[in-house]
Amino acid sequence: MASIRELHQQLVSKARSATEITTAALETINQLEPQLKSFLTVTTEQAMAQAKQVDAQLAAGEEIGLLAGIPIGIKDNLCTKGIRTTCGSQILNNFLPPYESTVTTKLAAAGAVMVGKTNLDEFAMGSSTENSAYQVTANPWDTARVPGGSSGGSAAAVAADECVVALGSDTGGSIRQPASFCGVVGLKPTYGLVSRYGLVAYASSLDQIGPFGRTVEDAALLLQAIAGYDPQDSTSLDVEIPDYTQALVPDLKGKRVGVIKETFGEGLDKVVAEAVEKAIEQLKELGAEIQEISCPRFRYGLPTYYVIAPSEASANLARYDGVKYGYRAEDAESLMSMYTQTRAQGFGTEVKRRIMIGTYALSSGYYDAYYLKAQKVRTLIKQDFEAAFESVDVLVSPTSPTTSFKAGEKTADPISMYLSDLMTIPVNLAGLPGLSLPCGFDAQGLPIGLQIIGNILREDQVLQTAYAYEQATDWHNQSPKICT
């Protein structure tokens, strides 16, 4: 599928209508969904109505924005008024939100066409999209493998041209890791840059909404549309939003790029290491000054995250009790049995596991030993990044230690699954922006991702580095066979 800018040009020149573009996307979804299972809900009627509205504006001679008429997928943990929002969980099987999230409100105002709600690990808890209560999404590059998670549906949909761009959420790598596995661009913004109002919470101090695109420019344009202060979100940053496209220049002269030493070594696939090292050489050829940087507490990110995130999830998921909305156990004989049976039947294994970990970490006698200590380590990890950014503009690392693994390969070993987010988690703990873009393929033809990390609110530097690398290489022009 063409880029946002190319499709916009087709629309304003009357070469194609928004209705034609949307119909093509819906036909692709219809054709590929039996294999991919990227979408939980396809919003055909709404999409066609939105497309016709854009066509009516064009017919009336009105100017349209770049996102008008562009097919977009929305992760199914973002509330869409009157449209089923499940979070990939049985406990919200028939939930129709009474309100709209801020980001989807902004996209509707920009004229974007929502073609559907994408699959995810239940309540965004997972690294493979195998924890969804409804279906397992396949990786478009090899349908026997996973697309990553938890935003696997969005990443797979963009990679397979089912939509042009998509929204995901990233709590510990849930945009960047699936972007790496699916060979697309995925950006996790600075914490607070994008409103979380209407995002169903997993871990409130870590969750952040961000874009997927086939190109860096598409991701930048989508970020431009959703970023900004929102008084309905108490963690929203009241800052001026720059024009991110101004940063998209194919030149890195004078840019200082730090390579995080701790992300190389044991546990990193040799082929991933080689691809990322070649990408770093390419950055050097583009004029960047490369230096090795140590973030000594980087490796403590994983255990820190798996205390803090489940603790916050334990509090956030307490609202699903069968009383106010969502699933309710029918055979309960008392209020307490309704609570317990509703949760036992409505939540999946991984969600229960994380609720129990979090409840234990917050319990009397263990709070100081686990949760408080994890928060102290989080501060140390943040301080390591602050020290690094005193000498460099951006940091680079592999996005994931491996390429995509086979479906079912890690479901019996939660720790092995958790290690998939080893490289991405520290970025969330520090609230920094991070981006993954393709930098190669392994022998099986599976994509490899390069992670670029910026200082707080320096999405412009992250995007510039990514864009310069993208323009000097051809990885983003490769398409999975499923598209041909």
C-alpha positions as CSV (number, residue, x, y, z in Angstrom):
1,M,0.0,0.0,0.0
2,A,1.2,3.5,-0.7
3,S,2.3,5.9,2.0
4,I,0.1,8.6,3.7
5,R,1.6,11.3,1.6
6,E,1.2,9.3,-1.7
7,L,-2.4,8.5,-0.9
8,H,-3.1,12.1,0.0
9,Q,-1.7,13.2,-3.4
10,Q,-4.0,10.6,-5.1
11,L,-7.0,12.0,-3.2
12,V,-6.4,15.7,-3.9
13,S,-5.6,15.0,-7.6
14,K,-8.8,12.9,-7.9
15,A,-6.8,9.9,-9.1
16,R,-8.5,7.8,-6.4
17,S,-11.4,8.5,-4.0
18,A,-11.3,7.8,-0.3
19,T,-14.1,5.2,-0.9
20,E,-11.8,3.4,-3.3
21,I,-8.9,3.4,-1.0
22,T,-11.0,2.2,2.0
23,T,-12.7,-0.5,-0.2
24,A,-9.2,-1.8,-1.2
25,A,-8.1,-2.0,2.5
26,L,-11.3,-3.8,3.5
27,E,-10.9,-6.3,0.6
28,T,-7.3,-7.0,1.8
29,I,-8.6,-7.6,5.3
30,N,-11.3,-9.9,4.0
31,Q,-8.8,-11.8,1.9
32,L,-6.0,-12.2,4.6
33,E,-7.9,-12.4,7.9
34,P,-8.5,-16.2,7.7
35,Q,-4.7,-16.6,7.8
36,L,-3.6,-13.5,9.9
37,K,-6.3,-12.9,12.4
38,S,-5.1,-9.3,13.0
39,F,-8.5,-7.8,13.7
40,L,-11.1,-8.6,16.4
41,T,-13.7,-6.3,14.9
42,V,-13.8,-5.0,11.3
43,T,-15.8,-1.7,11.2
44,T,-16.9,-1.8,7.6
45,E,-20.0,0.4,7.8
46,Q,-18.3,3.1,9.8
47,A,-15.2,3.0,7.6
48,M,-17.3,3.5,4.4
49,A,-19.3,6.3,6.0
50,Q,-16.0,8.1,7.0
51,A,-14.6,7.6,3.5
52,K,-17.7,9.0,1.9
53,Q,-17.5,12.1,4.2
54,V,-13.9,12.8,3.0
55,D,-15.1,12.4,-0.7
56,A,-17.9,14.8,0.0
57,Q,-15.4,17.4,1.4
58,L,-13.2,17.0,-1.7
59,A,-16.2,17.3,-4.0
60,A,-17.1,20.5,-2.3
61,G,-13.7,21.9,-2.9
62,E,-12.6,21.8,0.7
63,E,-9.0,21.3,1.8
64,I,-8.3,18.0,3.6
65,G,-5.5,17.1,6.0
66,L,-2.9,14.4,5.3
67,L,-4.7,11.8,7.4
68,A,-8.1,12.3,5.7
69,G,-9.3,9.2,4.0
70,I,-6.3,7.1,5.3
71,P,-7.3,3.5,6.5
72,I,-6.1,3.0,10.1
73,G,-6.3,0.1,12.6
74,I,-6.9,0.7,16.3
75,K,-5.7,-1.6,19.1
76,D,-8.6,-3.0,20.9
77,N,-7.7,-1.5,24.3
78,L,-8.6,2.0,23.1
79,C,-12.3,2.9,23.8
80,T,-14.4,3.6,20.8
81,K,-17.9,4.8,21.6
82,G,-20.5,2.2,20.7
83,I,-18.0,-0.1,19.1
84,R,-17.0,-3.3,20.9
85,T,-13.8,-2.9,22.9
86,T,-12.6,-6.2,24.4
87,C,-8.9,-5.7,25.4
88,G,-8.6,-9.3,24.1
89,S,-10.4,-10.5,27.2
90,Q,-13.6,-12.6,27.8
91,I,-14.4,-10.3,30.8
92,L,-15.1,-7.5,28.3
93,N,-16.6,-9.7,25.6
94,N,-19.6,-7.5,24.9
95,F,-18.4,-4.1,26.3
96,L,-19.6,-1.1,24.2
97,P,-17.8,2.0,25.6
98,P,-20.1,5.0,26.3
99,Y,-17.2,7.4,25.4
100,E,-14.4,7.8,22.9
101,S,-10.7,7.9,23.7
102,T,-8.9,11.2,23.1
103,V,-6.6,9.7,20.4
104,T,-9.5,8.2,18.3
105,T,-11.4,11.5,18.7
106,K,-8.4,13.3,17.3
107,L,-8.1,10.9,14.4
108,A,-11.8,11.1,13.5
109,A,-11.5,14.9,13.5
110,A,-8.5,14.6,11.1
111,G,-10.7,12.5,8.7
112,A,-8.8,9.2,9.3
113,V,-10.8,6.0,8.4
114,M,-10.9,3.4,11.1
115,V,-11.2,0.0,9.5
116,G,-11.2,-2.0,12.7
117,K,-10.0,-2.9,16.2
118,T,-6.9,-5.0,16.2
119,N,-6.0,-8.1,18.3
120,L,-3.8,-8.0,21.4
121,D,-2.6,-10.0,24.3
122,E,-5.3,-9.9,27.0
123,F,-5.1,-6.5,28.7
124,A,-1.8,-5.9,26.8
125,M,-0.1,-8.5,28.9
126,G,2.2,-10.5,26.7
127,S,4.9,-10.5,24.0
128,S,3.3,-12.7,21.3
129,T,-0.4,-11.9,21.0
130,E,-1.0,-15.6,22.0
131,N,-2.7,-14.5,25.2
132,S,-5.8,-13.1,23.4
133,A,-9.0,-14.8,24.6
134,Y,-10.2,-14.8,21.0
135,Q,-7.5,-15.8,18.4
136,V,-3.8,-16.0,17.8
137,T,-2.5,-13.4,15.3
138,A,0.1,-14.7,12.8
139,N,3.2,-13.0,11.6
140,P,2.8,-12.0,7.9
141,W,6.4,-13.0,7.1
142,D,5.8,-16.5,8.3
143,T,2.3,-17.4,9.5
144,A,3.6,-20.2,11.7
145,R,5.3,-17.5,13.9
146,V,4.1,-14.8,16.2
147,P,3.9,-11.1,15.4
148,G,5.1,-10.1,18.8
149,G,3.0,-8.4,21.4
150,S,1.0,-7.1,22.9
151,S,0.2,-4.9,19.9
152,G,0.7,-7.8,17.5
153,G,-2.6,-7.2,15.7
154,S,-1.7,-3.6,14.8
155,A,1.9,-4.5,13.7
156,A,0.7,-7.5,11.5
157,A,-2.1,-5.4,10.0
158,V,0.4,-2.7,8.9
159,A,3.0,-5.2,7.6
160,A,0.3,-7.0,5.5
161,D,-1.2,-3.8,4.1
162,E,-4.5,-4.3,5.8
163,C,-4.3,-0.7,6.8
164,V,-1.8,2.1,6.2
165,V,-1.0,2.9,9.8
166,A,-2.2,1.7,13.2
167,L,-2.2,2.6,16.9
168,G,-0.8,0.4,19.6
169,S,0.1,0.8,23.3
170,D,3.5,0.2,24.8
171,T,4.0,-0.7,28.5
172,G,7.3,-2.5,28.3
173,G,7.9,-2.8,24.5
174,S,4.5,-3.7,23.2
175,I,4.9,-1.4,20.1
176,R,8.6,-1.7,19.4
177,Q,8.9,-5.5,19.8
178,P,6.1,-6.4,17.4
179,A,7.4,-3.7,15.0
180,S,10.7,-5.5,15.0
181,F,9.1,-8.9,14.5
182,C,6.9,-7.6,11.7
183,G,9.4,-5.4,9.9
184,V,7.6,-2.1,10.4
185,V,8.2,1.2,12.2
186,G,6.9,1.4,15.7
187,L,7.2,4.4,18.0
188,K,6.7,4.7,21.8
189,P,6.5,8.4,22.6
190,T,7.7,10.1,25.8
191,Y,5.4,9.3,28.7
192,G,2.7,11.9,28.8
193,L,3.1,13.2,25.2
194,V,0.0,11.4,24.0
195,S,-3.2,11.3,26.1
196,R,-4.1,8.0,27.8
197,Y,-7.7,9.0,28.3
198,G,-9.8,6.1,26.9
199,L,-6.8,3.7,27.0
200,V,-7.9,0.8,29.2
201,A,-5.1,0.7,31.8
202,Y,-2.6,-2.0,32.4
203,A,0.2,-0.2,34.3
204,S,-0.6,3.5,34.5
205,S,2.9,4.8,35.1
206,L,4.2,2.9,32.0
207,D,1.4,2.7,29.4
208,Q,1.8,4.9,26.4
209,I,-0.1,5.0,23.0
210,G,2.0,5.2,19.8
211,P,2.0,4.7,16.1
212,F,2.9,2.0,13.6
213,G,3.7,2.7,10.0
214,R,5.6,1.2,7.0
215,T,7.9,4.2,7.0
216,V,9.3,6.7,9.5
217,E,7.4,9.5,7.9
218,D,4.1,7.7,8.3
219,A,4.8,7.1,12.0
220,A,5.8,10.8,12.4
221,L,2.6,12.0,10.7
222,L,0.4,9.8,13.0
223,L,2.3,10.9,16.1
224,Q,1.7,14.5,15.0
225,A,-2.1,13.9,14.9
226,I,-2.3,12.3,18.4
227,A,0.3,14.2,20.4
228,G,-0.7,17.1,22.7
229,Y,-2.0,18.1,26.1
230,D,-5.3,16.7,27.3
231,P,-6.9,18.0,30.5
232,Q,-8.8,14.7,30.9
233,D,-5.5,12.9,31.5
234,S,-3.7,14.0,34.7
235,T,-0.3,12.7,33.4
236,S,-0.6,14.6,30.1
237,L,2.3,17.0,29.4
238,D,1.4,20.6,28.6
239,V,4.1,21.2,26.0
240,E,4.2,22.7,22.6
241,I,4.1,20.0,19.9
242,P,6.7,20.6,17.1
243,D,6.3,19.7,13.4
244,Y,7.9,16.3,13.5
245,T,8.2,16.2,9.7
246,Q,10.8,19.0,10.0
247,A,13.2,16.6,11.6
248,L,13.0,14.2,8.7
249,V,16.3,15.0,7.0
250,P,18.7,12.4,5.5
251,D,21.8,13.7,7.3
252,L,23.4,12.8,10.6
253,K,26.4,15.2,10.5
254,G,27.2,16.2,14.1
255,K,24.8,13.8,15.7
256,R,26.2,11.9,18.6
257,V,25.0,8.2,18.7
258,G,25.6,6.1,21.8
259,V,25.7,2.3,21.6
260,I,24.4,0.7,24.8
261,K,27.1,-1.8,25.8
262,E,24.9,-3.8,28.0
263,T,22.5,-4.8,25.1
264,F,25.2,-6.8,23.4
265,G,26.5,-10.2,24.6
266,E,24.9,-13.2,26.2
267,G,21.3,-13.9,25.1
268,L,21.5,-11.9,21.9
269,D,21.2,-13.9,18.7
270,K,24.4,-13.7,16.6
271,V,22.4,-12.7,13.4
272,V,20.6,-9.9,15.3
273,A,23.9,-8.6,16.7
274,E,25.5,-8.6,13.2
275,A,22.5,-6.7,11.6
276,V,22.5,-4.1,14.3
277,E,26.3,-3.6,14.1
278,K,26.0,-3.1,10.3
279,A,23.2,-0.5,11.0
280,I,25.5,1.3,13.4
281,E,28.2,1.4,10.7
282,Q,25.6,2.9,8.3
283,L,24.8,5.6,10.9
284,K,28.6,6.4,11.0
285,E,28.7,6.6,7.2
286,L,25.8,9.1,7.4
287,G,28.0,11.4,9.5
288,A,27.1,10.3,13.1
289,E,29.7,10.2,15.8
290,I,29.5,6.7,17.4
291,Q,30.5,6.1,21.0
292,E,30.0,3.2,23.4
293,I,27.8,4.0,26.4
294,S,27.4,2.0,29.6
295,C,24.0,1.9,31.3
296,P,25.0,-0.4,34.2
297,R,21.5,-0.9,35.6
298,F,20.0,-1.6,32.2
299,R,19.9,-5.4,32.9
300,Y,17.8,-4.8,36.1
301,G,15.0,-3.4,34.0
302,L,13.3,-6.8,33.5
303,P,12.9,-7.8,37.2
304,T,12.0,-4.2,38.1
305,Y,9.3,-4.1,35.5
306,Y,7.8,-7.4,36.6
307,V,7.3,-6.0,40.1
308,I,6.0,-2.5,39.2
309,A,3.8,-3.4,36.2
310,P,1.9,-6.3,37.9
311,S,1.5,-4.2,41.0
312,E,-0.2,-1.5,39.0
313,A,-2.2,-4.1,37.1
314,S,-3.4,-5.6,40.4
315,A,-4.9,-2.2,41.3
316,N,-6.2,-1.4,37.8
317,L,-7.9,-4.7,37.2
318,A,-9.8,-4.7,40.5
319,R,-12.6,-2.8,38.7
320,Y,-13.6,-6.0,36.8
321,D,-15.9,-7.5,39.4
322,G,-19.0,-8.4,37.5
323,V,-21.0,-5.5,39.0
324,K,-20.7,-2.5,36.8
325,Y,-19.9,-3.7,33.3
326,G,-18.4,-6.6,31.4
327,Y,-18.8,-10.4,32.0
328,R,-20.6,-11.7,35.1
329,A,-20.6,-15.3,36.3
330,E,-24.2,-16.6,36.2
331,D,-24.2,-19.3,38.7
332,A,-22.8,-17.3,41.7
333,E,-24.7,-17.9,45.0
334,S,-23.3,-14.8,46.9
335,L,-21.6,-11.5,46.2
336,M,-18.2,-12.9,47.1
337,S,-18.7,-16.0,44.9
338,M,-19.8,-13.7,42.0
339,Y,-16.5,-11.7,42.4
340,T,-14.3,-14.8,42.4
341,Q,-16.2,-16.8,39.7
342,T,-16.4,-13.8,37.4
343,R,-12.6,-13.2,37.6
344,A,-11.8,-16.9,37.5
345,Q,-13.9,-17.4,34.3
346,G,-13.3,-14.0,32.7
347,F,-9.5,-13.6,33.1
348,G,-6.9,-15.7,31.2
349,T,-3.9,-17.4,32.7
350,E,-1.3,-14.7,32.1
351,V,-3.6,-12.0,33.5
352,K,-4.2,-14.0,36.7
353,R,-0.5,-14.7,37.0
354,R,0.3,-11.0,36.9
355,I,-2.5,-10.0,39.2
356,M,-1.2,-12.5,41.8
357,I,2.4,-11.3,41.4
358,G,1.3,-7.7,41.9
359,T,-1.0,-8.4,44.8
360,Y,1.8,-10.3,46.6
361,A,4.3,-7.5,45.9
362,L,1.9,-4.9,47.4
363,S,0.9,-7.0,50.4
364,S,1.7,-6.1,54.0
365,G,5.2,-7.2,54.9
366,Y,6.4,-7.4,51.2
367,Y,5.7,-3.9,50.0
368,D,9.1,-2.5,51.1
369,A,11.0,-5.6,50.0
370,Y,9.6,-5.7,46.5
371,Y,7.5,-2.7,45.3
372,L,9.5,0.0,47.1
373,K,12.8,-1.5,46.1
374,A,11.7,-1.8,42.5
375,Q,10.8,1.9,42.4
376,K,14.3,2.8,43.8
377,V,15.9,0.7,41.0
378,R,13.6,2.4,38.5
379,T,15.1,5.8,39.6
380,L,18.7,4.4,39.2
381,I,17.8,3.2,35.6
382,K,16.5,6.7,34.8
383,Q,19.7,8.2,36.2
384,D,21.8,6.0,33.9
385,F,19.9,7.3,30.9
386,E,20.3,10.9,32.1
387,A,24.0,10.4,32.4
388,A,24.2,8.9,28.9
389,F,22.3,11.8,27.4
390,E,24.9,14.2,28.7
391,S,27.3,12.9,26.1
392,V,25.1,11.7,23.2
393,D,21.9,12.7,21.4
394,V,20.4,9.3,20.9
395,L,21.1,5.7,22.0
396,V,20.8,2.6,19.9
397,S,20.4,-1.1,20.6
398,P,18.7,-4.2,19.2
399,T,15.0,-4.0,19.7
400,S,14.6,-7.7,20.6
401,P,17.3,-10.3,21.4
402,T,15.8,-12.6,18.7
403,T,13.7,-12.6,15.5
404,S,10.1,-13.9,15.7
405,F,9.6,-17.3,17.3
406,K,7.1,-20.0,16.4
407,A,3.6,-19.9,17.9
408,G,3.5,-22.1,21.0
409,E,7.2,-22.2,21.4
410,K,7.3,-20.1,24.6
411,T,3.8,-20.3,26.0
412,A,4.8,-22.9,28.6
413,D,7.8,-20.9,29.8
414,P,6.7,-17.4,31.0
415,I,10.3,-16.3,31.9
416,S,11.5,-17.1,28.3
417,M,8.6,-15.1,27.0
418,Y,9.4,-12.1,29.3
419,L,13.0,-12.0,28.0
420,S,11.6,-10.9,24.6
421,D,11.2,-7.4,26.1
422,L,14.7,-7.3,27.7
423,M,15.8,-4.4,25.4
424,T,12.7,-2.3,25.5
425,I,11.5,-2.3,29.1
426,P,14.1,0.2,30.5
427,V,12.8,2.8,28.1
428,N,9.3,2.7,29.6
429,L,10.7,2.7,33.2
430,A,12.5,6.0,32.4
431,G,9.5,7.5,30.4
432,L,11.7,8.0,27.3
433,P,10.8,7.9,23.6
434,G,11.9,4.8,21.6
435,L,11.5,3.6,18.1
436,S,12.1,0.4,16.2
437,L,12.7,0.2,12.5
438,P,13.8,-2.7,10.2
439,C,17.6,-3.2,9.8
440,G,17.8,-6.6,8.2
441,F,16.6,-10.2,7.9
442,D,17.7,-13.5,9.3
443,A,18.3,-16.7,7.2
444,Q,14.6,-17.5,7.5
445,G,13.6,-14.1,6.0
446,L,12.4,-12.8,9.3
447,P,12.8,-9.1,10.1
448,I,15.3,-7.7,12.6
449,G,14.7,-4.4,14.4
450,L,17.0,-1.5,15.4
451,Q,15.9,0.4,18.5
452,I,16.6,4.2,18.7
453,I,16.1,5.8,22.1
454,G,15.9,9.6,22.7
455,N,15.9,11.9,25.7
456,I,12.6,13.1,27.1
457,L,10.5,14.9,24.4
458,R,13.3,14.5,21.8
459,E,11.1,12.5,19.4
460,D,12.6,14.8,16.7
461,Q,16.1,13.4,17.2
462,V,14.8,9.8,17.3
463,L,12.9,10.4,14.1
464,Q,15.8,12.2,12.3
465,T,18.2,9.3,13.1
466,A,15.6,6.7,12.0
467,Y,14.7,8.6,8.8
468,A,18.4,9.1,7.8
469,Y,19.0,5.4,8.2
470,E,15.8,4.4,6.4
471,Q,16.6,6.6,3.4
472,A,20.1,5.1,3.1
473,T,18.8,1.5,3.1
474,D,16.0,-0.6,1.5
475,W,14.7,-2.7,4.3
476,H,11.4,-0.7,4.5
477,N,10.6,-1.5,0.9
478,Q,10.5,-5.3,1.5
479,S,7.1,-6.8,1.8
480,P,6.0,-10.2,3.1
481,K,4.9,-12.8,0.5
482,I,1.4,-12.8,1.9
483,C,1.0,-9.3,0.3
484,T,1.9,-10.5,-3.2
